[in-house]
Amino acid sequence: MSKFGELIDLSIPVLLDFYADWNEQSTSMHPVLRDVAAALGDKGKVIKIDVDKNKELSQALRIKGLPTLMIYKKGEMVWRQSGEQDANTLIGILNEYI
């Protein structure tokens, strides 16, 4: 989990998407997250985390519903929500932390 600490300890906002390939809502978020990443450029980061491959981390963060989205900045969680979001909403929220 030390790698996770490195991922979130950035001065730019980091959007984490906890997903599973077998979850339809998770997979429908993939193109949305690509749009968000493109819109952010180098002002933010989007990272997808497969809950099946990262069970320990998912349990530690109490991931229950998929997709679960979190924004971290400087190692602290500043926003969290489960369920689908549209690109404009996510971009707007991320811009608050840039």
PDB file as gemmi writes it, atoms N, CA and C in Angstrom:
CRYST1    1.000    1.000    1.000  90.00  90.00  90.00 P 1                      
ATOM      1  N   MET A   1       0.814  -1.210   0.000  1.00  0.00           N  
ATOM      2  CA  MET A   1       0.000   0.000   0.000  1.00  0.00           C  
ATOM      3  C   MET A   1       0.852   1.266   0.000  1.00  0.00           C  
ATOM      4  N   SER A   2       2.164   1.124   0.101  1.00  0.00           N  
ATOM      5  CA  SER A   2       3.015   2.314   0.075  1.00  0.00           C  
ATOM      6  C   SER A   2       2.953   2.985  -1.290  1.00  0.00           C  
ATOM      7  N   LYS A   3       2.710   2.200  -2.338  1.00  0.00           N  
ATOM      8  CA  LYS A   3       2.546   2.783  -3.670  1.00  0.00           C  
ATOM      9  C   LYS A   3       1.323   3.706  -3.695  1.00  0.00           C  
ATOM     10  N   PHE A   4       0.275   3.318  -2.975  1.00  0.00           N  
ATOM     11  CA  PHE A   4      -0.926   4.133  -2.913  1.00  0.00           C  
ATOM     12  C   PHE A   4      -0.605   5.499  -2.314  1.00  0.00           C  
ATOM     13  N   GLY A   5       0.200   5.510  -1.262  1.00  0.00           N  
ATOM     14  CA  GLY A   5       0.608   6.767  -0.640  1.00  0.00           C  
ATOM     15  C   GLY A   5       1.313   7.682  -1.627  1.00  0.00           C  
ATOM     16  N   GLU A   6       2.153   7.095  -2.483  1.00  0.00           N  
ATOM     17  CA  GLU A   6       2.851   7.888  -3.495  1.00  0.00           C  
ATOM     18  C   GLU A   6       1.879   8.440  -4.535  1.00  0.00           C  
ATOM     19  N   LEU A   7       0.868   7.650  -4.883  1.00  0.00           N  
ATOM     20  CA  LEU A   7      -0.120   8.075  -5.885  1.00  0.00           C  
ATOM     21  C   LEU A   7      -0.905   9.299  -5.441  1.00  0.00           C  
ATOM     22  N   ILE A   8      -1.288   9.305  -4.162  1.00  0.00           N  
ATOM     23  CA  ILE A   8      -2.190  10.365  -3.690  1.00  0.00           C  
ATOM     24  C   ILE A   8      -1.473  11.560  -3.081  1.00  0.00           C  
ATOM     25  N   ASP A   9      -0.174  11.456  -2.878  1.00  0.00           N  
ATOM     26  CA  ASP A   9       0.556  12.534  -2.211  1.00  0.00           C  
ATOM     27  C   ASP A   9       1.093  13.541  -3.230  1.00  0.00           C  
ATOM     28  N   LEU A  10       0.205  14.076  -4.034  1.00  0.00           N  
ATOM     29  CA  LEU A  10       0.578  15.048  -5.060  1.00  0.00           C  
ATOM     30  C   LEU A  10      -0.084  16.380  -4.757  1.00  0.00           C  
ATOM     31  N   SER A  11       0.510  17.455  -5.260  1.00  0.00           N  
ATOM     32  CA  SER A  11      -0.084  18.776  -5.028  1.00  0.00           C  
ATOM     33  C   SER A  11      -1.213  19.066  -6.016  1.00  0.00           C  
ATOM     34  N   ILE A  12      -1.366  18.200  -7.036  1.00  0.00           N  
ATOM     35  CA  ILE A  12      -2.501  18.331  -7.949  1.00  0.00           C  
ATOM     36  C   ILE A  12      -3.588  17.343  -7.516  1.00  0.00           C  
ATOM     37  N   PRO A  13      -4.850  17.606  -7.847  1.00  0.00           N  
ATOM     38  CA  PRO A  13      -5.903  16.662  -7.456  1.00  0.00           C  
ATOM     39  C   PRO A  13      -5.775  15.345  -8.225  1.00  0.00           C  
ATOM     40  N   VAL A  14      -6.011  14.245  -7.515  1.00  0.00           N  
ATOM     41  CA  VAL A  14      -5.949  12.905  -8.099  1.00  0.00           C  
ATOM     42  C   VAL A  14      -7.333  12.269  -7.952  1.00  0.00           C  
ATOM     43  N   LEU A  15      -7.961  11.991  -9.087  1.00  0.00           N  
ATOM     44  CA  LEU A  15      -9.265  11.323  -9.085  1.00  0.00           C  
ATOM     45  C   LEU A  15      -9.042   9.826  -9.181  1.00  0.00           C  
ATOM     46  N   LEU A  16      -9.515   9.098  -8.181  1.00  0.00           N  
ATOM     47  CA  LEU A  16      -9.416   7.647  -8.176  1.00  0.00           C  
ATOM     48  C   LEU A  16     -10.763   7.058  -8.532  1.00  0.00           C  
ATOM     49  N   ASP A  17     -10.753   6.104  -9.446  1.00  0.00           N  
ATOM     50  CA  ASP A  17     -11.963   5.391  -9.845  1.00  0.00           C  
ATOM     51  C   ASP A  17     -11.792   3.942  -9.431  1.00  0.00           C  
ATOM     52  N   PHE A  18     -12.547   3.521  -8.423  1.00  0.00           N  
ATOM     53  CA  PHE A  18     -12.529   2.124  -8.009  1.00  0.00           C  
ATOM     54  C   PHE A  18     -13.611   1.410  -8.810  1.00  0.00           C  
ATOM     55  N   TYR A  19     -13.197   0.417  -9.600  1.00  0.00           N  
ATOM     56  CA  TYR A  19     -14.114  -0.225 -10.532  1.00  0.00           C  
ATOM     57  C   TYR A  19     -13.879  -1.734 -10.568  1.00  0.00           C  
ATOM     58  N   ALA A  20     -14.787  -2.426 -11.263  1.00  0.00           N  
ATOM     59  CA  ALA A  20     -14.619  -3.848 -11.567  1.00  0.00           C  
ATOM     60  C   ALA A  20     -15.141  -4.070 -12.980  1.00  0.00           C  
ATOM     61  N   ASP A  21     -14.447  -4.910 -13.732  1.00  0.00           N  
ATOM     62  CA  ASP A  21     -14.847  -5.161 -15.121  1.00  0.00           C  
ATOM     63  C   ASP A  21     -16.222  -5.809 -15.232  1.00  0.00           C  
ATOM     64  N   TRP A  22     -16.643  -6.530 -14.197  1.00  0.00           N  
ATOM     65  CA  TRP A  22     -17.935  -7.200 -14.236  1.00  0.00           C  
ATOM     66  C   TRP A  22     -19.093  -6.266 -13.861  1.00  0.00           C  
ATOM     67  N   ASN A  23     -18.776  -5.044 -13.455  1.00  0.00           N  
ATOM     68  CA  ASN A  23     -19.807  -4.093 -13.029  1.00  0.00           C  
ATOM     69  C   ASN A  23     -20.121  -3.127 -14.169  1.00  0.00           C  
ATOM     70  N   GLU A  24     -21.374  -3.168 -14.636  1.00  0.00           N  
ATOM     71  CA  GLU A  24     -21.768  -2.376 -15.805  1.00  0.00           C  
ATOM     72  C   GLU A  24     -21.610  -0.871 -15.585  1.00  0.00           C  
ATOM     73  N   GLN A  25     -21.979  -0.374 -14.410  1.00  0.00           N  
ATOM     74  CA  GLN A  25     -21.828   1.059 -14.133  1.00  0.00           C  
ATOM     75  C   GLN A  25     -20.358   1.464 -14.163  1.00  0.00           C  
ATOM     76  N   SER A  26     -19.486   0.589 -13.653  1.00  0.00           N  
ATOM     77  CA  SER A  26     -18.051   0.872 -13.668  1.00  0.00           C  
ATOM     78  C   SER A  26     -17.533   1.006 -15.093  1.00  0.00           C  
ATOM     79  N   THR A  27     -17.901   0.055 -15.941  1.00  0.00           N  
ATOM     80  CA  THR A  27     -17.374   0.077 -17.306  1.00  0.00           C  
ATOM     81  C   THR A  27     -17.957   1.231 -18.110  1.00  0.00           C  
ATOM     82  N   SER A  28     -19.167   1.659 -17.788  1.00  0.00           N  
ATOM     83  CA  SER A  28     -19.745   2.802 -18.514  1.00  0.00           C  
ATOM     84  C   SER A  28     -19.053   4.113 -18.132  1.00  0.00           C  
ATOM     85  N   MET A  29     -18.299   4.108 -17.032  1.00  0.00           N  
ATOM     86  CA  MET A  29     -17.565   5.310 -16.602  1.00  0.00           C  
ATOM     87  C   MET A  29     -16.236   5.481 -17.352  1.00  0.00           C  
ATOM     88  N   HIS A  30     -15.734   4.430 -17.992  1.00  0.00           N  
ATOM     89  CA  HIS A  30     -14.424   4.504 -18.644  1.00  0.00           C  
ATOM     90  C   HIS A  30     -14.317   5.655 -19.658  1.00  0.00           C  
ATOM     91  N   PRO A  31     -15.261   5.792 -20.604  1.00  0.00           N  
ATOM     92  CA  PRO A  31     -15.137   6.922 -21.551  1.00  0.00           C  
ATOM     93  C   PRO A  31     -15.277   8.282 -20.866  1.00  0.00           C  
ATOM     94  N   VAL A  32     -16.086   8.349 -19.828  1.00  0.00           N  
ATOM     95  CA  VAL A  32     -16.251   9.599 -19.073  1.00  0.00           C  
ATOM     96  C   VAL A  32     -14.916   9.996 -18.450  1.00  0.00           C  
ATOM     97  N   LEU A  33     -14.233   9.025 -17.858  1.00  0.00           N  
ATOM     98  CA  LEU A  33     -12.950   9.304 -17.200  1.00  0.00           C  
ATOM     99  C   LEU A  33     -11.869   9.680 -18.213  1.00  0.00           C  
ATOM    100  N   ARG A  34     -11.931   9.098 -19.405  1.00  0.00           N  
ATOM    101  CA  ARG A  34     -10.989   9.505 -20.461  1.00  0.00           C  
ATOM    102  C   ARG A  34     -11.202  10.978 -20.797  1.00  0.00           C  
ATOM    103  N   ASP A  35     -12.470  11.394 -20.898  1.00  0.00           N  
ATOM    104  CA  ASP A  35     -12.778  12.804 -21.184  1.00  0.00           C  
ATOM    105  C   ASP A  35     -12.282  13.715 -20.068  1.00  0.00           C  
ATOM    106  N   VAL A  36     -12.483  13.290 -18.830  1.00  0.00           N  
ATOM    107  CA  VAL A  36     -12.034  14.073 -17.674  1.00  0.00           C  
ATOM    108  C   VAL A  36     -10.510  14.222 -17.704  1.00  0.00           C  
ATOM    109  N   ALA A  37      -9.806  13.116 -17.950  1.00  0.00           N  
ATOM    110  CA  ALA A  37      -8.341  13.146 -17.991  1.00  0.00           C  
ATOM    111  C   ALA A  37      -7.861  14.073 -19.107  1.00  0.00           C  
ATOM    112  N   ALA A  38      -8.524  14.022 -20.262  1.00  0.00           N  
ATOM    113  CA  ALA A  38      -8.139  14.883 -21.382  1.00  0.00           C  
ATOM    114  C   ALA A  38      -8.366  16.349 -21.046  1.00  0.00           C  
ATOM    115  N   ALA A  39      -9.470  16.643 -20.369  1.00  0.00           N  
ATOM    116  CA  ALA A  39      -9.792  18.023 -20.011  1.00  0.00           C  
ATOM    117  C   ALA A  39      -8.822  18.570 -18.960  1.00  0.00           C  
ATOM    118  N   LEU A  40      -8.384  17.721 -18.048  1.00  0.00           N  
ATOM    119  CA  LEU A  40      -7.477  18.155 -16.978  1.00  0.00           C  
ATOM    120  C   LEU A  40      -6.066  18.395 -17.484  1.00  0.00           C  
ATOM    121  N   GLY A  41      -5.631  17.586 -18.418  1.00  0.00           N  
ATOM    122  CA  GLY A  41      -4.240  17.682 -18.866  1.00  0.00           C  
ATOM    123  C   GLY A  41      -3.314  17.401 -17.697  1.00  0.00           C  
ATOM    124  N   ASP A  42      -2.323  18.286 -17.498  1.00  0.00           N  
ATOM    125  CA  ASP A  42      -1.370  18.057 -16.405  1.00  0.00           C  
ATOM    126  C   ASP A  42      -1.778  18.752 -15.105  1.00  0.00           C  
ATOM    127  N   LYS A  43      -3.006  19.291 -15.050  1.00  0.00           N  
ATOM    128  CA  LYS A  43      -3.488  19.957 -13.831  1.00  0.00           C  
ATOM    129  C   LYS A  43      -4.100  18.980 -12.838  1.00  0.00           C  
ATOM    130  N   GLY A  44      -4.244  17.734 -13.245  1.00  0.00           N  
ATOM    131  CA  GLY A  44      -4.819  16.716 -12.380  1.00  0.00           C  
ATOM    132  C   GLY A  44      -4.501  15.352 -12.935  1.00  0.00           C  
ATOM    133  N   LYS A  45      -4.891  14.323 -12.195  1.00  0.00           N  
ATOM    134  CA  LYS A  45      -4.573  12.971 -12.602  1.00  0.00           C  
ATOM    135  C   LYS A  45      -5.801  12.093 -12.379  1.00  0.00           C  
ATOM    136  N   VAL A  46      -6.029  11.151 -13.299  1.00  0.00           N  
ATOM    137  CA  VAL A  46      -7.116  10.186 -13.156  1.00  0.00           C  
ATOM    138  C   VAL A  46      -6.490   8.801 -13.094  1.00  0.00           C  
ATOM    139  N   ILE A  47      -6.813   8.061 -12.043  1.00  0.00           N  
ATOM    140  CA  ILE A  47      -6.254   6.723 -11.852  1.00  0.00           C  
ATOM    141  C   ILE A  47      -7.393   5.739 -11.616  1.00  0.00           C  
ATOM    142  N   LYS A  48      -7.380   4.662 -12.391  1.00  0.00           N  
ATOM    143  CA  LYS A  48      -8.390   3.619 -12.242  1.00  0.00           C  
ATOM    144  C   LYS A  48      -7.801   2.484 -11.413  1.00  0.00           C  
ATOM    145  N   ILE A  49      -8.580   2.014 -10.431  1.00  0.00           N  
ATOM    146  CA  ILE A  49      -8.109   0.950  -9.546  1.00  0.00           C  
ATOM    147  C   ILE A  49      -9.130  -0.187  -9.575  1.00  0.00           C  
ATOM    148  N   ASP A  50      -8.689  -1.347 -10.045  1.00  0.00           N  
ATOM    149  CA  ASP A  50      -9.532  -2.539 -10.133  1.00  0.00           C  
ATOM    150  C   ASP A  50      -9.670  -3.125  -8.727  1.00  0.00           C  
ATOM    151  N   VAL A  51     -10.901  -3.173  -8.213  1.00  0.00           N  
ATOM    152  CA  VAL A  51     -11.113  -3.657  -6.839  1.00  0.00           C  
ATOM    153  C   VAL A  51     -10.759  -5.132  -6.688  1.00  0.00           C  
ATOM    154  N   ASP A  52     -10.904  -5.909  -7.763  1.00  0.00           N  
ATOM    155  CA  ASP A  52     -10.581  -7.334  -7.688  1.00  0.00           C  
ATOM    156  C   ASP A  52      -9.075  -7.565  -7.574  1.00  0.00           C  
ATOM    157  N   LYS A  53      -8.278  -6.672  -8.144  1.00  0.00           N  
ATOM    158  CA  LYS A  53      -6.817  -6.806  -8.086  1.00  0.00           C  
ATOM    159  C   LYS A  53      -6.229  -6.071  -6.882  1.00  0.00           C  
ATOM    160  N   ASN A  54      -7.049  -5.259  -6.214  1.00  0.00           N  
ATOM    161  CA  ASN A  54      -6.581  -4.457  -5.069  1.00  0.00           C  
ATOM    162  C   ASN A  54      -7.543  -4.612  -3.898  1.00  0.00           C  
ATOM    163  N   LYS A  55      -7.779  -5.867  -3.512  1.00  0.00           N  
ATOM    164  CA  LYS A  55      -8.769  -6.159  -2.464  1.00  0.00           C  
ATOM    165  C   LYS A  55      -8.415  -5.513  -1.124  1.00  0.00           C  
ATOM    166  N   GLU A  56      -7.132  -5.572  -0.758  1.00  0.00           N  
ATOM    167  CA  GLU A  56      -6.707  -5.030   0.538  1.00  0.00           C  
ATOM    168  C   GLU A  56      -6.974  -3.524   0.603  1.00  0.00           C  
ATOM    169  N   LEU A  57      -6.600  -2.810  -0.449  1.00  0.00           N  
ATOM    170  CA  LEU A  57      -6.820  -1.366  -0.505  1.00  0.00           C  
ATOM    171  C   LEU A  57      -8.315  -1.053  -0.502  1.00  0.00           C  
ATOM    172  N   SER A  58      -9.080  -1.803  -1.283  1.00  0.00           N  
ATOM    173  CA  SER A  58     -10.525  -1.585  -1.365  1.00  0.00           C  
ATOM    174  C   SER A  58     -11.195  -1.781  -0.008  1.00  0.00           C  
ATOM    175  N   GLN A  59     -10.746  -2.803   0.736  1.00  0.00           N  
ATOM    176  CA  GLN A  59     -11.300  -3.031   2.071  1.00  0.00           C  
ATOM    177  C   GLN A  59     -10.888  -1.922   3.027  1.00  0.00           C  
ATOM    178  N   ALA A  60      -9.629  -1.497   2.945  1.00  0.00           N  
ATOM    179  CA  ALA A  60      -9.130  -0.444   3.832  1.00  0.00           C  
ATOM    180  C   ALA A  60      -9.903   0.859   3.621  1.00  0.00           C  
ATOM    181  N   LEU A  61     -10.304   1.131   2.381  1.00  0.00           N  
ATOM    182  CA  LEU A  61     -11.045   2.360   2.070  1.00  0.00           C  
ATOM    183  C   LEU A  61     -12.562   2.161   2.115  1.00  0.00           C  
ATOM    184  N   ARG A  62     -12.978   0.970   2.533  1.00  0.00           N  
ATOM    185  CA  ARG A  62     -14.401   0.637   2.685  1.00  0.00           C  
ATOM    186  C   ARG A  62     -15.194   0.875   1.397  1.00  0.00           C  
ATOM    187  N   ILE A  63     -14.672   0.350   0.295  1.00  0.00           N  
ATOM    188  CA  ILE A  63     -15.372   0.459  -0.982  1.00  0.00           C  
ATOM    189  C   ILE A  63     -16.529  -0.531  -0.957  1.00  0.00           C  
ATOM    190  N   LYS A  64     -17.745  -0.032  -1.052  1.00  0.00           N  
ATOM    191  CA  LYS A  64     -18.937  -0.890  -1.029  1.00  0.00           C  
ATOM    192  C   LYS A  64     -19.612  -0.895  -2.405  1.00  0.00           C  
ATOM    193  N   GLY A  65     -19.960   0.274  -2.917  1.00  0.00           N  
ATOM    194  CA  GLY A  65     -20.631   0.366  -4.215  1.00  0.00           C  
ATOM    195  C   GLY A  65     -19.643   0.698  -5.310  1.00  0.00           C  
ATOM    196  N   LEU A  66     -19.975   0.279  -6.521  1.00  0.00           N  
ATOM    197  CA  LEU A  66     -19.125   0.575  -7.673  1.00  0.00           C  
ATOM    198  C   LEU A  66     -19.924   1.351  -8.713  1.00  0.00           C  
ATOM    199  N   PRO A  67     -19.300   2.256  -9.407  1.00  0.00           N  
ATOM    200  CA  PRO A  67     -17.957   2.741  -9.137  1.00  0.00           C  
ATOM    201  C   PRO A  67     -17.936   3.650  -7.904  1.00  0.00           C  
ATOM    202  N   THR A  68     -16.807   3.689  -7.223  1.00  0.00           N  
ATOM    203  CA  THR A  68     -16.594   4.668  -6.151  1.00  0.00           C  
ATOM    204  C   THR A  68     -15.496   5.601  -6.631  1.00  0.00           C  
ATOM    205  N   LEU A  69     -15.780   6.885  -6.575  1.00  0.00           N  
ATOM    206  CA  LEU A  69     -14.839   7.910  -7.027  1.00  0.00           C  
ATOM    207  C   LEU A  69     -14.358   8.701  -5.825  1.00  0.00           C  
ATOM    208  N   MET A  70     -13.054   8.975  -5.802  1.00  0.00           N  
ATOM    209  CA  MET A  70     -12.465   9.770  -4.716  1.00  0.00           C  
ATOM    210  C   MET A  70     -11.498  10.772  -5.314  1.00  0.00           C  
ATOM    211  N   ILE A  71     -11.411  11.920  -4.677  1.00  0.00           N  
ATOM    212  CA  ILE A  71     -10.389  12.894  -5.059  1.00  0.00           C  
ATOM    213  C   ILE A  71      -9.476  13.092  -3.855  1.00  0.00           C  
ATOM    214  N   TYR A  72      -8.183  12.924  -4.104  1.00  0.00           N  
ATOM    215  CA  TYR A  72      -7.161  13.173  -3.089  1.00  0.00           C  
ATOM    216  C   TYR A  72      -6.311  14.354  -3.529  1.00  0.00           C  
ATOM    217  N   LYS A  73      -5.871  15.123  -2.550  1.00  0.00           N  
ATOM    218  CA  LYS A  73      -4.910  16.186  -2.818  1.00  0.00           C  
ATOM    219  C   LYS A  73      -3.969  16.258  -1.623  1.00  0.00           C  
ATOM    220  N   LYS A  74      -2.675  16.230  -1.909  1.00  0.00           N  
ATOM    221  CA  LYS A  74      -1.640  16.253  -0.866  1.00  0.00           C  
ATOM    222  C   LYS A  74      -1.873  15.162   0.177  1.00  0.00           C  
ATOM    223  N   GLY A  75      -2.281  13.987  -0.290  1.00  0.00           N  
ATOM    224  CA  GLY A  75      -2.441  12.837   0.598  1.00  0.00           C  
ATOM    225  C   GLY A  75      -3.734  12.778   1.375  1.00  0.00           C  
ATOM    226  N   GLU A  76      -4.615  13.764   1.203  1.00  0.00           N  
ATOM    227  CA  GLU A  76      -5.879  13.776   1.939  1.00  0.00           C  
ATOM    228  C   GLU A  76      -7.058  13.633   1.005  1.00  0.00           C  
ATOM    229  N   MET A  77      -8.043  12.819   1.431  1.00  0.00           N  
ATOM    230  CA  MET A  77      -9.258  12.690   0.647  1.00  0.00           C  
ATOM    231  C   MET A  77     -10.083  13.970   0.826  1.00  0.00           C  
ATOM    232  N   VAL A  78     -10.434  14.593  -0.295  1.00  0.00           N  
ATOM    233  CA  VAL A  78     -11.206  15.835  -0.227  1.00  0.00           C  
ATOM    234  C   VAL A  78     -12.628  15.664  -0.767  1.00  0.00           C  
ATOM    235  N   TRP A  79     -12.877  14.528  -1.446  1.00  0.00           N  
ATOM    236  CA  TRP A  79     -14.208  14.278  -2.015  1.00  0.00           C  
ATOM    237  C   TRP A  79     -14.358  12.793  -2.266  1.00  0.00           C  
ATOM    238  N   ARG A  80     -15.575  12.287  -2.078  1.00  0.00           N  
ATOM    239  CA  ARG A  80     -15.851  10.867  -2.320  1.00  0.00           C  
ATOM    240  C   ARG A  80     -17.319  10.699  -2.656  1.00  0.00           C  
ATOM    241  N   GLN A  81     -17.583   9.836  -3.644  1.00  0.00           N  
ATOM    242  CA  GLN A  81     -18.972   9.541  -3.993  1.00  0.00           C  
ATOM    243  C   GLN A  81     -19.038   8.212  -4.726  1.00  0.00           C  
ATOM    244  N   SER A  82     -20.088   7.463  -4.469  1.00  0.00           N  
ATOM    245  CA  SER A  82     -20.312   6.215  -5.198  1.00  0.00           C  
ATOM    246  C   SER A  82     -21.347   6.458  -6.276  1.00  0.00           C  
ATOM    247  N   GLY A  83     -21.229   5.723  -7.354  1.00  0.00           N  
ATOM    248  CA  GLY A  83     -22.185   5.837  -8.458  1.00  0.00           C  
ATOM    249  C   GLY A  83     -21.612   6.623  -9.620  1.00  0.00           C  
ATOM    250  N   GLU A  84     -22.345   6.565 -10.721  1.00  0.00           N  
ATOM    251  CA  GLU A  84     -21.888   7.213 -11.938  1.00  0.00           C  
ATOM    252  C   GLU A  84     -21.971   8.737 -11.835  1.00  0.00           C  
ATOM    253  N   GLN A  85     -21.037   9.388 -12.494  1.00  0.00           N  
ATOM    254  CA  GLN A  85     -21.006  10.852 -12.588  1.00  0.00           C  
ATOM    255  C   GLN A  85     -20.754  11.209 -14.046  1.00  0.00           C  
ATOM    256  N   ASP A  86     -21.207  12.385 -14.470  1.00  0.00           N  
ATOM    257  CA  ASP A  86     -20.894  12.790 -15.834  1.00  0.00           C  
ATOM    258  C   ASP A  86     -19.587  13.591 -15.833  1.00  0.00           C  
ATOM    259  N   ALA A  87     -18.992  13.697 -17.011  1.00  0.00           N  
ATOM    260  CA  ALA A  87     -17.681  14.335 -17.142  1.00  0.00           C  
ATOM    261  C   ALA A  87     -17.693  15.779 -16.662  1.00  0.00           C  
ATOM    262  N   ASN A  88     -18.709  16.548 -17.037  1.00  0.00           N  
ATOM    263  CA  ASN A  88     -18.756  17.962 -16.652  1.00  0.00           C  
ATOM    264  C   ASN A  88     -18.801  18.138 -15.140  1.00  0.00           C  
ATOM    265  N   THR A  89     -19.556  17.290 -14.461  1.00  0.00           N  
ATOM    266  CA  THR A  89     -19.632  17.357 -13.000  1.00  0.00           C  
ATOM    267  C   THR A  89     -18.267  17.082 -12.392  1.00  0.00           C  
ATOM    268  N   LEU A  90     -17.608  16.025 -12.857  1.00  0.00           N  
ATOM    269  CA  LEU A  90     -16.295  15.666 -12.313  1.00  0.00           C  
ATOM    270  C   LEU A  90     -15.256  16.743 -12.600  1.00  0.00           C  
ATOM    271  N   ILE A  91     -15.282  17.292 -13.799  1.00  0.00           N  
ATOM    272  CA  ILE A  91     -14.336  18.350 -14.142  1.00  0.00           C  
ATOM    273  C   ILE A  91     -14.561  19.565 -13.247  1.00  0.00           C  
ATOM    274  N   GLY A  92     -15.820  19.907 -13.018  1.00  0.00           N  
ATOM    275  CA  GLY A  92     -16.149  21.037 -12.143  1.00  0.00           C  
ATOM    276  C   GLY A  92     -15.652  20.821 -10.725  1.00  0.00           C  
ATOM    277  N   ILE A  93     -15.841  19.619 -10.206  1.00  0.00           N  
ATOM    278  CA  ILE A  93     -15.394  19.319  -8.851  1.00  0.00           C  
ATOM    279  C   ILE A  93     -13.865  19.346  -8.773  1.00  0.00           C  
ATOM    280  N   LEU A  94     -13.207  18.743  -9.752  1.00  0.00           N  
ATOM    281  CA  LEU A  94     -11.739  18.737  -9.758  1.00  0.00           C  
ATOM    282  C   LEU A  94     -11.168  20.151  -9.866  1.00  0.00           C  
ATOM    283  N   ASN A  95     -11.821  21.010 -10.647  1.00  0.00           N  
ATOM    284  CA  ASN A  95     -11.345  22.397 -10.792  1.00  0.00           C  
ATOM    285  C   ASN A  95     -11.350  23.144  -9.469  1.00  0.00           C  
ATOM    286  N   GLU A  96     -12.215  22.744  -8.533  1.00  0.00           N  
ATOM    287  CA  GLU A  96     -12.240  23.377  -7.212  1.00  0.00           C  
ATOM    288  C   GLU A  96     -10.941  23.114  -6.446  1.00  0.00           C  
ATOM    289  N   TYR A  97     -10.221  22.051  -6.799  1.00  0.00           N  
ATOM    290  CA  TYR A  97      -9.024  21.660  -6.054  1.00  0.00           C  
ATOM    291  C   TYR A  97      -7.728  21.949  -6.809  1.00  0.00           C  
ATOM    292  N   ILE A  98      -7.837  22.562  -7.982  1.00  0.00           N  
ATOM    293  CA  ILE A  98      -6.630  22.870  -8.768  1.00  0.00           C  
ATOM    294  C   ILE A  98      -6.015  24.158  -8.254  1.00  0.00           C  
TER     295      ILE A  98                                                      
END                                                                             
